[in-house]
Amino acid sequence: MLNREPTPVLCAKRKVENKMSAICSWNDIKTVLLDVDGTLLDLHFDNSVWDNSLPEAFARKHNLSMSESRSNLYQHMRKVRGKIEFYSFDYWSSFTKIDIEKLHELQQEKIAFRKDAEWFLSKISGKKATFIATNADRKSFGIKDTKLGLTSKVKGVFSSQDFQSPKEEQAFWSAVQNATGFEGSTTLMIDDNEKVLEAAASYGIEHLRFVETPDSQKGTRHSSKFIGINNFVELFK
């Protein structure tokens, strides 16, 4: 049983080192909401596609240099970041005239769990109501689910595409709450996106964790607002 193991510090109604946190144990948690890309899965796959494969394909398609291609793509990404379009394969396929799903399929050998993520899922899924809450397009999630069987490891999967509202918006959390009945005071949310955690906190989810190493090929990041973890085992120390 989880409550026989060392009690972790998960989150709080008080501040610890100016970060949103609260003292609680696994006994306080009934629902666990987990992000996919950068939380359960190594973000190296997605970064490889969006930072390398897409700019290369876009440059070839539109006869651009790599610097021009990246400039055009990144400028447009900044305009739609945090909106539902930012996460939509159909949107980006229309904008770039490139099959975004195909680009991902060509790189799928890079799809992998983050260190100890699969262990974590097996440890809690039978003891807590565990759900995936992701901004990933359903086509993106489908490619990863086919390889790793994510759906079979949790109670349910919610994509922002299901509600046409990203996790950065309150409507997403309202829809997930309606579907699951979670209570903010007994829910743990883990994500690598600080803006998403801010939205979850605004909605009333009290137990929050920020993933500091979403991409295995990049360095550690830190949040000024949320307590961070590198690996899931840290939640049990």
LINWO-V263480 format. One record per residue. RES is the residue in one small letter. SS is DSSP state (H for helix, E for strand, C for the rest). PHI is phi in radians with two decimals (NA if undefined). PSI is psi in whole degrees, 0 to 359 (none if undefined). Layout:
res ss phi psi
RES SS PHI PSI
RES SS PHI PSI
This chain:
res ss phi psi
m C NA 145
l H -1.10 327
n H -1.31 0
r H -1.65 354
e C -1.67 168
p C -0.92 135
t C -1.31 124
p C -1.52 156
v C -1.57 118
l C -1.84 306
c C -2.97 164
a C -2.70 169
k C -1.57 359
r E -2.00 173
k E -1.82 138
v E -2.08 116
e C 0.90 42
n C 1.12 16
k E -1.94 144
m E -1.13 119
s E -2.81 163
a C -2.66 148
i C -1.42 122
c C -2.82 166
s C -2.07 176
w H -1.09 340
n H -1.12 336
d H -1.45 347
i C -1.74 126
k C -1.94 329
t E -2.22 138
v E -2.14 124
l E -1.93 125
l E -2.15 131
d C -1.24 164
v C -1.77 288
d E -1.28 114
g C 1.65 351
t C -2.02 294
l C -1.43 322
l E -1.95 151
d C -1.14 123
l C -1.25 354
h H -1.00 323
f H -1.06 305
d H -1.12 319
n H -1.11 324
s H -1.10 320
v H -1.24 308
w H -1.33 329
d H -1.61 340
n H -2.19 300
s H -1.07 313
l H -1.16 312
p H -1.02 322
e H -1.13 314
a H -1.17 322
f H -1.16 321
a H -1.12 316
r H -1.15 317
k H -1.11 322
h H -1.99 14
n C 0.96 53
l C -2.03 160
s C -1.33 164
m H -1.10 322
s H -1.15 320
e H -1.16 318
s H -1.06 310
r H -1.11 320
s H -1.08 314
n H -1.12 316
l H -1.17 313
y H -1.20 326
q H -1.09 318
h H -1.28 325
m H -1.07 320
r H -1.11 327
k H -1.20 326
v H -1.92 2
r C -0.99 134
g C 1.51 355
k C -1.79 164
i H -1.08 328
e H -1.08 327
f H -1.03 330
y H -1.79 2
s C -1.61 122
f H -1.09 318
d H -1.09 320
y H -1.08 312
w H -1.28 330
s H -1.13 320
s H -1.19 318
f H -1.20 318
t H -1.62 342
k C 1.13 31
i C -2.23 144
d C -1.33 98
i H -1.16 322
e H -1.08 318
k H -1.10 320
l H -1.03 320
h H -1.20 320
e H -1.09 325
l H -1.21 340
q C -1.92 11
q H -1.16 348
e H -1.14 344
k H -1.54 356
i C -1.21 126
a C -2.77 151
f E -1.17 149
r C -1.23 161
k C -0.94 128
d C 1.13 9
a H -1.18 319
e H -1.17 321
w H -1.06 316
f H -1.06 316
l H -1.06 316
s H -1.18 332
k H -1.33 323
i H -1.86 338
s C -1.06 330
g C -1.54 355
k C -2.01 335
k C -2.23 153
a E -1.26 103
t E -1.89 125
f E -2.27 151
i E -1.61 130
a E -2.19 106
t E -2.28 153
n C -1.55 355
a C -1.09 136
d C -0.99 148
r H -1.05 329
k H -1.19 319
s H -1.12 312
f H -1.10 322
g H -1.07 320
i H -1.10 316
k H -1.26 323
d H -1.15 321
t H -1.07 322
k H -1.40 321
l H -1.96 353
g C 1.12 43
l C -1.09 318
t H -1.01 323
s H -1.27 348
k H -1.72 356
v C -2.35 172
k C -1.38 333
g E -2.97 162
v E -2.25 129
f E -2.14 124
s E -1.86 145
s H -1.02 334
q H -1.13 332
d H -1.09 328
f H -1.96 358
q C 0.94 38
s C -2.60 124
p C -1.29 166
k C -1.15 344
e C -1.28 350
e C -1.94 149
q H -1.13 332
a H -1.05 326
f H -1.09 312
w H -1.20 326
s H -1.11 318
a H -1.15 318
v H -1.16 321
q H -1.12 319
n H -1.07 326
a H -1.41 329
t H -1.94 335
g C 1.31 20
f C -1.12 152
e C -1.92 132
g H -0.99 325
s H -1.28 344
t H -2.14 23
t E -2.04 134
l E -1.86 127
m E -2.08 130
i E -2.13 129
d E -2.69 159
d C -1.79 6
n C -1.94 114
e H -1.12 323
k H -1.11 322
v H -1.15 317
l H -1.12 324
e H -1.10 318
a H -1.15 319
a H -1.11 319
a H -1.13 319
s H -1.10 328
y H -1.33 341
g C 2.03 8
i C -1.34 121
e C -1.59 332
h E -1.83 107
l E -2.27 141
r E -2.39 140
f E -1.86 124
v E -1.40 120
e C -1.50 339
t C -2.23 71
p C -1.23 329
d C -1.96 118
s C -1.13 342
q C -1.69 3
k C -2.20 170
g C -1.35 181
t C -1.44 139
r C -1.94 160
h C -2.27 148
s C -1.81 140
s C -1.51 353
k C -2.05 336
f E -2.26 146
i C -1.23 134
g E -1.77 159
i E -2.35 150
n C -1.69 318
n C -2.31 156
f H -1.19 333
v H -1.05 337
e H -1.08 336
l H -1.23 350
f H -1.99 3
k C -1.43 none
